[in-house]
Amino acid sequence: MPIVRYILAECRADRVFALMVVALGGWSAVSLALLALNVFEPLRVQ
């Protein structure tokens, strides 16, 4: 996949870019986890 190769090449060349990619990935994971918790909240029996 050329896009992944390009991102990996940029990460090797630029540490700030690599840190930004890792931070955005972590933030996306946290956001998706919170979204999943909110989606299943109304399904809980009270």
Long-range contacts (C-beta under 8 A, 24 or more apart in sequence): none
